[in-house]
Amino acid sequence: MSIAHPTQFVRGAWGAEAINVKIRDLLLGALTVSSGAIDAISFLALGKVFSAFMTGNIAFLALRLAGASSPGAVAIFSSMLSFGVGVYVSTRIVNKSRDGLWPERVTLALGVSLIAHAAFVAIWFASSGHPSGNVAHVLLGLWALAMGIQSAAVRTLHVEGIFTTAATATVILFVSDISHWSATVAERRRFASILISLFIGATLGSLLLVRAPIYAPILPFALTAAVVATAKITFAGANRPPGENLQG
């Protein structure tokens, strides 16, 4: 007896695909909220450096080389190098992914990023939410590692203009599609939701840091964990050919 995937009970294959696309977009939005919160907290509490927005860090590095006021070099390099390591690790994980709406190895990579998130939360709690300079560099490295993993994993999904850790490409495509009206309604909605999610994440991260700093990093950790759990349940086996369904 074949064990059916839950989406097979939706009316027809197109209905199942539409629901899975909506779930994927919601998960991308949740990851974007997470990265927005991370960058806000990183900038405000960890030395005015970003953990996800590498364009800003490159600009900070240039300012420092020019002798202008800028964050410390150790903080900048800690974030940038860790982000690069995260991208490398994630790419090694997802390179063997099968084609599909959300390959299982994307979920695996995001699961690995949770290790860095959990380590961050543990160290943050140990320092009572007020890390010293050296500890802040470690925290920056952990979050940048997680964001690098997330960025490379999301890239594997091949959703145009969506990176979850940066908004420049999304803004370009969103405005271009409005001016030419060439994208579908779903694509415009997706672009808008990512930009709104980034704003919401930065706002929530800032509010938590101001009003309940000890709990601030729990938000991105919880969101990423929820994404991993939801993806595992929703997309497990969904990308397999019909002949590979479990038999019993």
N, C-alpha and C positions, 0 to 999 in steps of 0.2 A: 504494500500500500504506500503510495506516495505521500510525503508530508508537504503540504502546501505552504508557501510563504504567505504571511498575513495579507499582503497587498493583492493576492490573487482573488480575494473575495470582493474586491472593488469591481464595479461594472466594467469589464473589458481591460485589455492591456493598457490602453491609453489612459484610463482612469487611474490605474495603479502607478503608471509613470508620472502622471500629473501630481499625485499625492507625494510620491517620493521626491520630486523636484521641489515641491513646497517645503518638505521636511529638510531637504538639503539646504535650501535658502535660509530657513530658520536657524539651522545649525551654523551656517556661515555668519549670520547676523549675531548669534551668541558669541562666537569667537571674536568678532569685531568689537563687541561690547567689552569683552575681556581685554583685548589689546589696548583699547582706548583707556580703560581703567589703569592698566599697567603703565602706559606712558605718562598718564597724569601723576600717578603716585611716584614713579621713577623721577620725573622732573622735579616734583615738589619736595621729595624726601631723600633722594639719593644723589644729590649733587648737580641738579639741573641738567641731567643727561637722560636721553631716551633709551628705552630697552627694545622698542620695536621700530621706531621711526629713524632709520639709518641715515636718511637724507639730512635730517637735523644734526645728527652727530658728525657727519662729514663737514657740514657748515661750521660747527663748533670747533672742529679740528683746524679748519682753515683760519678761523678767527684767532685761534691760539698761536698758530704759526706766524700770523701777521702781527702778533703782539697786542691784539685787542682783548678786552675783557671776555673771558670764556670759562667754561668748566675745566676741571683738572684733566690733564692728559691721561692719567691712570684710569680715571672713570670713563673717559671716552674710549680708550683702547680696550678696556675691560668689556664694555658693551659691544663694540664692533667685532672684536675677535670672537667673543662667545656667540654672537649672532651667526658669524660665519661657520663656526663649528656646528651649531645647530642645523644650519642649512645642509652642511655636508652629511651629518648623521642622518637627517631625515631623508635626504636624497638617496642614500644607500639603502634605506628601508623601503621607500616607495618605488624605487626603480624597477622592482620586480612585480609591480602591481599589474593586475589585469585591467583591461578597459572596463569602464562601467561608471555609473552615476556617482558612486562613492565606494571605491575599492577598499577591501578589508585592511590593506596595509596603510591606508590613510588613517584609519582608526587606530592601528597599532602605533604609528608614529605619534599621533596625538596622545596616546596612552603613555608613551615614553616621555613626552613633554611634561606629563603630570609629576614625574619624579623630580624635575627641576622646580615645579610649582610647590610641591610638598616640602622640599628642602628650604625653599624661600620662606614659606609660612613658619616652619620650625625655627629658623634662625631669627626671623622677625619677632616671633613670640619670645624667644630667649633674650632678645635685646629690648624687650618691652616696647617695641615699635619705635625705638629711637637708636638706630644703629650708629656706631662710630664710623669714622672715615674708612678704615680698612674693611670693616664688616659691610659697609655700604657698597664697596667695590665688589665684594663677593656676591652680594644680593643682585647687583646690576648684572653680573655675569650669569647668574642663574636664570633671571628673567629673560635676558637677551638670548640665552641658549634655548629656552622654551619658545620664544618668539621666532627664532630661526627655524626650529623644528616645525612650528605651526605654518610658517610662510611657505616652506618647501612642500609640506604635505598638501596645503590648499592649492598650490600651483598645479599639483598632479590632477586636480579635478577639472582643469581646463575650462573654468568659468570666466569668460572674458571680462577683464576689468576688475576682477575681485581678488584681493590679496589678503584682506582682513587685518593687515598690519600697516597699511599705508593707503592714502585716499587719493593721491594725485592722479593715477591712471583712471580711477573711478570717476573723478570729477570731469576729466577730459572726455571720456566716453559718454557720460551722462549728458553733458552740455552739447556734445556733437550730435547725439541722437535726438535731442530736443530740436536742434537747429535744422536737422535734415529729416526728422521724424522717420528714421529708417529702422529703428529697433522695434521689437514687439513691446506690447504693454508690459508683459512680464519682465522683460529685460530692464525697462525704465524703472519699474517698481523695485527690482533687485538693486539697481544702482542707488536709488534713493534710500532704500532701507539700510544699505551698508553705510552710507554717509550719516544717516540718522543714528545708527547703532554706534558709530565711532564717537559721535557727540554725546550720546547717552552714557557710554562707557566712561569717557573722560569726566563728565559731570558727576557720575556716581562715585568714581574713584576719588575725585577731589573732595566730595562731601564726606565720604567715609574717613578720609585722612584728616579732615578738619574736626569732625564730630566724634568719630570712634576710631582713632588711628590704629589701635591694636588689631582691629578686625578688617582693616582695609584690604590686605592681600587675599582674604578668604573669598572675596567676590570673583576674581579671575580664576582662582583654583576651582571653585564650585561650578562656575560656568563651563570650564573646560572639561571637568569630570562629567557634567551632565551631557555635554556634547558626545563624549566618548561612549557613555552608557547608551544614549539614544541611538547613535550610529550603529553600535554593536547590535542592538535589538532590531532596528529598522532595516539595515542593509545586509545583515548576515545572510549569505546565500543568495541575495537578490541579484548579484552580478553573475551568478553561475548559469551556464547553459541549462535548459530544462532537463536534459539527460543526467545532470549531476545532482538532482534533487535526492535527498535521502530516501532510501527504500526501506520498508519495514513490513 
